[in-house]
Amino acid sequence: MSTQLKKLLGEKKAVIVKQWFEQVIDTYPADTSLFLKKQKDPFANPVGNTTLEGLNGLFDELLGHTPDYAKMISLLDPIIRIRAVQDFTPSKAAGFIFFLKEIIKGHADISEYDMLREVLVFESKIDELGLLGFDIYMKCRETLMELRANEMKNRTFRAFERAGLVKDS
């Protein structure tokens, strides 16, 4: 990324990340969203705290010259994991990543050709992050389904065992 966009986004990082955080939190039901925005105590609000910390780190990684995909995954995983457990659809669980595109366009003057080109390069990094988010979501959902299937097998076995239909070997 060239220095012009990087400098601009670096200067506006706090505002951009705050907007991104608020848009992510707005994907939750209204009462939950209000709580997540208002509660600043990280122990009382682990979802909000995890989300804000992750977005801050992800923004820093996107600003970097070459993104560290392992770092991006480690920052994105807790956010997506929370959303996967809360039964968000895949598009809703990872879709928040793409909110950043519109936020960036609101802060960069894309009427200049050079700035537009830089924004498009930055957006391609956001697209890659979105794909990573989808991969994380799918892995989380697979794990949840395996856990549910194993729990169902265990319940069935215990029910048969109590009924005397199977013997423990």
C-alpha positions in Angstrom: 0.0 0.0 0.0 1.3 3.4 -0.8 2.1 5.9 1.9 -0.7 8.3 1.0 -3.6 5.9 1.9 -1.6 4.3 4.7 -0.9 7.7 6.3 -4.6 8.8 5.9 -5.9 5.5 7.4 -3.3 5.5 10.2 -4.3 9.1 11.2 -8.0 8.1 11.2 -7.6 4.6 12.7 -9.5 5.4 16.0 -12.5 6.8 14.2 -12.5 4.1 11.5 -12.2 1.2 14.0 -14.9 2.8 16.2 -17.3 3.0 13.2 -16.4 -0.6 12.2 -17.0 -1.8 15.8 -20.4 0.0 16.0 -21.5 -1.6 12.7 -20.4 -5.0 13.8 -22.3 -4.6 17.1 -25.4 -3.4 15.3 -25.7 -6.9 13.8 -26.8 -8.2 17.2 -30.3 -7.7 18.5 -31.0 -4.2 19.7 -30.8 -4.9 23.5 -27.6 -6.9 23.1 -26.1 -4.2 20.8 -26.9 -1.5 23.3 -25.2 -3.5 26.1 -22.1 -4.3 24.0 -21.7 -0.6 23.1 -22.2 0.8 26.6 -20.4 -1.7 28.8 -16.7 -0.9 28.8 -15.6 -3.4 31.5 -13.9 -6.3 29.6 -14.9 -8.8 32.2 -18.6 -7.8 32.1 -18.5 -7.6 28.3 -16.1 -10.2 26.9 -17.9 -10.2 23.5 -17.5 -6.5 23.0 -14.0 -6.5 24.3 -12.9 -9.4 22.1 -14.5 -7.8 19.1 -12.9 -4.4 19.6 -9.5 -5.8 20.3 -9.7 -8.0 17.2 -10.9 -5.2 14.9 -8.0 -3.0 16.1 -5.5 -5.7 15.4 -7.0 -6.6 12.1 -7.0 -3.0 11.0 -3.3 -2.8 11.8 -2.6 -5.9 9.8 -4.5 -4.6 6.8 -2.4 -1.4 7.0 0.8 -3.4 6.9 2.7 -3.9 3.7 2.3 -7.6 3.6 -0.4 -9.1 5.9 0.6 -11.8 8.3 -2.1 -14.4 7.6 -1.4 -16.4 10.8 -1.8 -13.2 12.8 -4.9 -12.2 11.0 -6.4 -15.7 11.6 -5.5 -15.4 15.3 -7.2 -12.0 15.6 -10.3 -13.0 13.5 -10.8 -16.5 15.1 -12.3 -15.3 18.4 -14.7 -12.9 16.8 -15.9 -15.5 14.3 -16.0 -18.3 16.9 -18.4 -16.2 19.1 -20.6 -15.5 16.1 -20.6 -19.2 15.0 -21.7 -20.3 18.5 -24.5 -17.7 18.4 -26.0 -19.3 15.3 -25.2 -16.4 12.9 -25.5 -17.5 9.3 -22.2 -17.7 7.4 -22.9 -14.4 5.6 -23.8 -12.6 8.9 -20.9 -14.2 10.8 -18.2 -13.1 8.4 -20.0 -10.3 6.6 -19.0 -7.7 9.1 -15.5 -7.8 7.6 -16.8 -6.1 4.4 -18.4 -3.2 6.4 -14.8 -1.8 6.4 -14.9 -1.2 2.6 -17.7 1.4 2.9 -16.1 3.0 6.0 -12.8 3.4 4.1 -14.5 4.9 1.1 -16.1 7.5 3.5 -12.7 8.6 4.6 -10.7 8.5 1.4 -11.2 10.9 -1.5 -11.6 8.3 -4.3 -12.2 10.9 -6.9 -8.4 11.0 -7.4 -7.2 8.1 -9.6 -4.2 7.2 -7.4 -6.3 7.1 -4.3 -9.0 5.0 -6.0 -6.3 2.6 -7.1 -4.9 2.4 -3.5 -8.4 1.9 -2.1 -9.0 -1.0 -4.5 -5.8 -2.7 -3.4 -6.8 -2.2 0.2 -10.2 -3.7 -0.6 -8.6 -6.8 -2.0 -7.0 -7.3 1.4 -10.4 -7.0 3.0 -11.8 -9.6 0.5 -9.0 -12.0 1.5 -9.8 -11.4 5.2 -13.5 -12.1 4.4 -12.5 -15.5 2.9 -10.4 -16.3 6.0 -13.4 -15.4 8.1 -15.6 -17.8 6.2 -13.1 -20.6 6.5 -12.9 -20.0 10.3 -16.7 -20.0 10.5 -17.0 -23.3 8.7 -14.4 -25.0 10.9 -16.2 -23.8 14.0 -19.6 -25.0 12.7 -18.0 -28.4 11.8 -16.7 -28.7 15.4 -20.0 -27.8 16.8 -21.8 -30.4 14.7 -19.3 -33.1 15.8 -19.8 -32.1 19.4 -23.6 -32.3 19.1 -23.4 -35.7 17.3 -21.1 -37.1 19.9 -23.4 -35.8 22.7 -26.4 -37.5 21.0 -24.5 -40.8 20.7 -23.5 -40.6 24.4 -27.1 -39.8 25.5 -28.5 -42.7 23.4 -25.9 -45.1 24.8 -26.7 -44.0 28.4 -30.4 -44.4 27.8 -29.9 -47.9 26.4 -27.6 -48.7 29.3 -30.2 -47.6 31.8 -32.8 -49.7 30.1 -30.5 -52.7 30.3 -30.3 -53.0 26.5 -26.5 -52.8 26.4 -23.8 -53.8 28.8 -20.6 -51.9 29.5 -17.7 -54.1 28.3 
